[in-house]
Structure formats: structure tokens, C-alpha cells
Amino acid sequence: MQDYFRKTIKMSIQLLSISHKTARASLRGRFVFDSEQTKDILKQLTEPDGQQENTGIEEAVLISTCNRTELYCSGTPENQNFIRMQHVLLAAAGIEKNSETHMAALDAFRRFSDKNAIHHLFCVAAGLDSAVLGEDQILGQVRNAYFLAMESGYTKTTFHCLFQSAITAAKRMKTDTILSKSSISTAGLALKTAMECQQNLPVKNVMIIGASGKIGSIVLKDALDFQELNIFITARHELPHPLHGQDRRYTVIPYEKRYEYMPDMDIVISATASPHYTVMKEHFLAQNPPVKKRVFFDLAVPADIEPEMSQVPETVCYSMEDMQDLARQNNAAKLEALPKAKAILSKYEEQFVKNMAFGEALPAIAALSERAQETLGQENAHSLVHKFVCQAKKNCDADEFVQFTKILNKIVEVEV
């Protein structure tokens, strides 16, 4: 497929990627760019700088997140483009040539061309290349990157078709499979399970112990998406600024007063780095709590919640071991959906390649139509040829149709 693509479609696509699969967070952080930096990078890549007439790059899109930075370009020649892409990214990251970081970045870069670059983008947009399989956030990040490049004038026909196809395919995959319907992290899984346990309550009180920590902050972020939750978070000291931006849809309570609030809670999630228990049966019962169903989730190692809490009437406790079992079940469901997800993406990938090949074949179609008119003397010769090619596009897979258009170009000897 790669050879057919290059010989038939005149526009080459290149991708330079650095991600969680190849680099540690400290190195990836050097390649996180804001929108203004992104536009400057795209400008350097596509616009001549006075020392050259043409950069060789006609289109460019830069995806920049905490887990990946991916630079997509279209143009020729391929090898020179990769060199220029590397140079611009390294310079924008402020990495000195021949430094230890420079060498580490070169080792961490992955390079994809044409069909491989197309396939990679489709997988990225769908969350299949993410650290957490099927996560949703990356689709919005891909969409935003494309829109920024488009609005700034750095995309043309090839990338309009490519990114719109990848976004559409990802949406279809998320609609038709359970990859995005199942929880995507331990924190998210805990909250989802808690909501299911207390589904009969129209409004639920939830306490998050350790909300400023790594896991607790994810729980808080997910919890803010549920309007039916009254959220309480503990803090040992006054918080210097709101967690997760300006959304203050939560109540901060002193850590030492957590037991006073606990009887009113329906869900308690603890995720601290404390070496001691944050929730103990004796201190909880000292508040004379009314008997009602409560769900406790312990997301800490070592444990935050005393095991004896499970002896409290109407109390359901989940430990990290329980969460691992739930996660395995969740991941198993995702893996079962993976073949269907890949099949959906493959269908859209093939359609994109066929559409591009069809566009490149239009001059050959016009030439063949002229010859048919000369030979047949019929006014509808163009329609006949066009229908013939469209039928081939419909019935052939991507490999076959790219080869078909290659042969068609040879038949009529049209320069493409």
C-alpha cells in the first residue's frame, strides 16, 4: 500500500511524534506549546524565510498535549521535510544542538510517512494510542489542533480531508463500541461504581480525602462533571487557589473535622499518601451516624481506610484489591471491543485514501473522457467514464483502487 500511495498520490504526508511511549514526562514537557507558539511553529514550517523560495511543506498541524506532541506535514520532498520538522521543533523547545537532551529527543522521535502517518492519526484521535485505552480527551485535542491550523491558514485540501475523516471515524468508533462508555482510570472507575451503588439517590453527598493529590485531583475533576453531586473535599491547610480552575462547586472542610461531616456522606473516597488511616471505625462511630447505605473507596497504598469499616451496618467498602478486579473486568470489556473499533477506523482510513486517489485521478478521467468522445462520438462519454471510475472506487478496497488509478494514469499518460 505504501508504494502505491507514493506513486499515485503526489502529496506526501509526514508525521514527527514524541509521546508517552518513547519519552519520560520531563522530556515531553519540553515539547508542550501554547497556541501562539504553535502558530509560530506552523508559520516557520510553511512560509519561506527569505533564504529559500519554498519550504517544501504546504500544510501543517501540531498536536501538543502533556502526553504527546505530534507534528503532521504534507509536501515534498519527504526526507528534507523531516529534517526541517525536527529542527523547528527542537528550536521551539529551546534544546541546544548536540546536548544530552538533544540526543534524547532524537532517540524519542518517531517518524511516520503516508499510509502509516494516516493510520497513526486515526488511532490517536480514537484514543487507541493513548496511555489509557479509549480515553475521550484526545479527540477534542486533535480537533482543536486542526481548527487552530485551519483558522490560521495552514491546512488545505489534503489535511481538511484527513483530519475531518479521522475525527468522524473516532466519533463513530465511540458511538458504536464500549471503549469510551467504560471507565478509563482507577479514579474514574471508583466514581462510576460509587454512582451505581447509590443510583437510587437523586442527590448524593461525596467526600474526597486527598483531593489535591494525584489520584484525588482526578476524582475531583471527574466528580465536577456530575451535577447531582454535593462535593466536599478535605484540606489540612487553606488552599492557595481553586482546584481545577475557577470551578468552586465544592466545599472545603478542615481535614481534622472530616469525621463531623462523614455521617451525612453517601460516598467517601480517600486517596492520600498518608502512612496512617484517614478513616477509622472507632472515630466514625463516635459521631453516632444514622444507619444508611454508604460507600467507601480506598484508592491509597498503603491503605487509607481501616478494614474494620466494612463491619459498620449498611456500609460497602472497596479496597485497592477490589479496584484492581474491577479494572481488569473493565479492561477486558475494552479489549473485546478493540477488533470492532479497529475495523471501524480501517473503513474510514480506506475511504480517505480512495478519495485522495480519486482526486489525483481527475486529470486522467478528463483525458479518458475526451478520448471516449473522439472514439464514440457520444455526448455522454464523460458521464460514462466517470461512472466507470466511481464504480471501481465503490467496489475496490483502498489498495486496489490506488493501483487502479495508477494504471489509469499510465493508460492516458497524464502527469500528476
SVG drawing of the C-alpha trace seen along z (x, -y; Angstrom):
<svg xmlns="http://www.w3.org/2000/svg" viewBox="-34 -37 61 47">
<polyline fill="none" stroke="black" stroke-width="0.4" points="0.0,0.0 2.8,-2.4 4.4,-2.1 1.1,-2.6 0.3,-5.6 3.6,-7.4 3.5,-6.7 -0.1,-7.6 -0.8,-10.4 1.6,-13.3 1.3,-14.8 3.4,-13.0 2.3,-13.1 4.9,-13.1 4.5,-12.8 7.1,-13.5 5.9,-12.2 7.1,-12.2 4.8,-10.6 4.4,-8.7 5.5,-5.6 9.0,-7.0 9.8,-9.7 9.5,-10.5 7.3,-13.3 10.3,-15.6 11.3,-15.4 7.8,-15.5 7.2,-18.7 9.8,-20.5 7.6,-20.0 4.3,-21.3 3.4,-24.5 0.6,-27.0 -1.5,-28.3 0.8,-31.2 3.9,-29.0 2.0,-26.5 1.1,-29.1 4.7,-30.3 6.0,-26.8 3.5,-26.2 4.5,-29.5 8.2,-28.6 7.4,-25.3 5.2,-26.5 6.4,-30.1 9.7,-30.8 12.1,-32.7 13.9,-34.7 16.7,-32.2 14.7,-29.8 11.9,-30.1 9.9,-27.1 10.0,-25.2 8.6,-22.0 5.8,-21.9 2.4,-23.0 0.3,-22.1 1.0,-21.6 -0.9,-20.7 0.6,-20.4 -1.0,-18.4 0.5,-19.3 -0.6,-17.7 1.0,-16.5 1.2,-13.0 2.3,-13.7 3.5,-16.2 2.8,-15.3 3.7,-17.4 1.8,-16.5 3.0,-18.0 2.2,-17.5 4.6,-18.2 7.7,-17.1 10.5,-16.0 9.9,-13.7 13.5,-13.4 14.1,-17.2 10.8,-17.8 11.6,-15.5 14.9,-17.3 13.2,-20.7 10.4,-19.5 13.0,-18.2 14.9,-21.4 11.9,-23.7 10.5,-21.6 13.9,-21.3 14.5,-25.1 11.0,-25.9 11.6,-23.7 14.8,-25.6 17.0,-22.5 20.6,-23.1 22.2,-21.1 24.4,-18.1 23.3,-18.5 22.3,-15.4 18.6,-16.5 19.0,-17.0 20.2,-13.4 17.5,-12.1 14.9,-13.9 16.2,-12.5 16.0,-9.0 12.5,-9.6 11.1,-10.9 9.1,-8.5 8.7,-9.2 5.8,-8.1 5.1,-8.6 2.0,-8.5 -0.3,-5.5 1.5,-4.9 1.0,-8.5 -2.6,-8.4 -3.2,-5.2 -1.4,-6.7 -3.6,-9.8 -6.8,-7.7 -5.6,-5.7 -4.6,-8.8 -7.9,-10.5 -9.8,-7.4 -7.7,-7.1 -6.2,-3.8 -2.7,-5.1 -3.3,-6.7 -1.9,-5.6 -5.5,-4.8 -7.2,-2.9 -10.2,-4.7 -9.9,-7.9 -12.0,-10.8 -9.9,-13.9 -7.5,-13.3 -10.3,-13.6 -11.0,-17.2 -7.3,-17.9 -7.0,-16.6 -10.0,-18.7 -8.7,-21.8 -5.2,-21.4 -6.8,-21.0 -9.1,-24.0 -6.2,-26.2 -4.2,-25.3 -7.2,-25.7 -8.1,-29.1 -4.5,-30.2 -4.4,-29.2 -2.0,-26.2 -4.3,-23.5 -5.5,-22.8 -7.5,-20.0 -5.3,-17.1 -5.4,-17.9 -9.0,-19.1 -10.0,-15.6 -7.5,-13.8 -8.4,-15.4 -12.1,-15.5 -12.1,-11.8 -10.1,-10.9 -12.4,-12.9 -15.5,-11.4 -14.1,-7.9 -13.3,-8.4 -16.8,-9.7 -18.3,-6.7 -16.0,-4.3 -17.0,-5.9 -20.7,-5.6 -20.6,-2.0 -18.2,-0.5 -17.9,-0.4 -14.4,-1.8 -15.5,-5.2 -18.5,-4.0 -16.4,-2.1 -14.4,-3.9 -10.9,-4.9 -8.9,-5.1 -9.0,-3.8 -10.2,-7.1 -12.9,-7.3 -13.9,-3.6 -14.2,-4.3 -16.6,-7.2 -18.6,-5.3 -19.0,-2.4 -20.0,-4.6 -22.6,-6.3 -24.0,-3.0 -24.1,-1.8 -26.1,-5.0 -28.1,-5.3 -31.4,-5.5 -30.4,-8.8 -31.3,-11.8 -28.6,-13.9 -25.5,-12.4 -23.0,-13.8 -19.5,-12.8 -16.3,-13.5 -12.9,-13.3 -10.0,-13.0 -6.8,-14.0 -8.3,-16.0 -5.2,-18.0 -3.1,-14.8 -2.5,-13.0 -5.4,-10.5 -7.7,-12.6 -7.5,-15.5 -8.6,-13.2 -11.5,-12.0 -12.5,-15.7 -12.2,-16.6 -14.5,-13.7 -16.9,-14.5 -17.3,-18.1 -19.0,-16.7 -21.9,-15.3 -24.5,-18.0 -26.2,-15.6 -23.2,-15.5 -22.6,-17.7 -18.9,-17.6 -16.8,-18.1 -13.0,-18.0 -10.7,-18.0 -7.7,-20.2 -5.0,-20.4 -4.3,-24.0 -6.1,-26.7 -5.9,-26.1 -3.9,-28.9 -6.1,-28.8 -9.2,-26.9 -8.5,-23.3 -9.3,-22.8 -9.5,-26.4 -12.2,-28.7 -14.9,-25.9 -15.6,-26.2 -18.6,-23.8 -17.3,-22.1 -17.0,-22.8 -13.6,-22.8 -13.6,-21.4 -10.7,-21.2 -9.1,-17.7 -9.3,-17.4 -13.2,-17.9 -13.8,-15.2 -15.5,-12.9 -18.0,-15.6 -19.2,-15.7 -18.9,-12.0 -22.3,-10.9 -24.0,-13.0 -21.9,-11.5 -23.2,-8.9 -19.8,-8.3 -16.4,-8.7 -13.3,-8.4 -9.8,-8.6 -6.6,-8.8 -3.8,-10.2 -0.1,-9.4 -0.6,-9.2 1.1,-6.4 -1.8,-6.3 -5.5,-5.5 -7.6,-8.5 -10.9,-6.8 -11.2,-4.6 -14.3,-2.7 -14.0,-3.9 -13.8,-7.6 -16.6,-7.3 -19.0,-5.6 -18.1,-8.2 -20.2,-10.6 -23.3,-8.5 -24.0,-8.3 -27.5,-7.3 -27.8,-3.9 -27.9,-4.3 -26.1,-3.0 -22.6,-4.5 -19.9,-3.5 -16.2,-3.9 -13.4,-3.7 -9.8,-3.3 -7.5,-4.4 -4.3,-4.6 -1.3,-2.4 -0.8,-1.9 -4.5,-1.8 -6.3,-4.9 -9.5,-3.2 -9.4,-0.8 -10.7,2.6 -13.0,2.7 -15.1,0.0 -16.7,2.8 -18.3,4.0 -20.4,0.8 -24.0,1.6 -25.1,0.7 -21.5,-0.2 -19.8,1.1 -16.0,0.8 -13.8,1.1 -10.1,1.6 -7.3,1.3 -7.5,5.1 -11.2,4.7 -10.5,1.8 -7.9,3.9 -10.6,6.6 -13.0,4.0 -10.3,2.6 -9.5,6.0 -13.1,6.5 -13.3,3.0 -10.2,3.5 -11.4,6.9 -14.5,5.3 -12.4,2.8 -10.2,5.4 -13.2,7.3 -14.3,4.1 -10.9,3.4 -11.3,5.5 -14.6,3.8 -13.0,0.4 -10.1,1.1 -12.5,2.3 -14.4,-1.0 -11.2,-3.0 -9.9,-0.9 -13.1,-1.5 -12.7,-5.3 -8.9,-5.1 -9.6,-3.3 -12.2,-5.7 -9.9,-8.6 -7.1,-7.0 -9.6,-6.2 -10.9,-9.8 -7.4,-11.2 -6.6,-8.7 -9.8,-9.7 -8.9,-13.4 -5.5,-12.7 -7.1,-10.7 -9.4,-13.5 -7.0,-14.7 -6.8,-11.1 -10.6,-10.8 -10.9,-14.0 -8.4,-12.8 -10.1,-9.4 -13.4,-11.1 -12.0,-13.2 -10.7,-10.0 -14.0,-8.3 -15.8,-11.2 -13.4,-11.1 -13.9,-7.4 -17.6,-7.0 -18.8,-10.4 -21.2,-10.5 -22.0,-13.5 -22.4,-11.3 -18.9,-9.8 -17.7,-11.8 -20.5,-10.6 -19.8,-7.0 -16.1,-7.2 -16.9,-9.0 -19.4,-6.3 -16.9,-3.6 -14.3,-5.1 -16.8,-5.7 -17.9,-2.1 -14.3,-1.0 -13.9,-3.2 -17.0,-1.6 -16.1,2.0 -12.3,1.9 -10.6,1.8 -8.0,-1.0 -5.0,0.9 -6.9,2.0 -8.3,-1.4 -4.9,-3.2 -3.4,-0.7 -6.3,-1.2 -5.7,-5.0 -2.0,-4.4 -2.8,-2.2 -5.4,-4.7 -2.8,-7.4 -0.4,-5.2 -3.0,-4.4 -3.7,-8.1 -0.1,-9.3 -1.3,-12.2 1.3,-14.0 0.3,-14.1"/>
</svg>
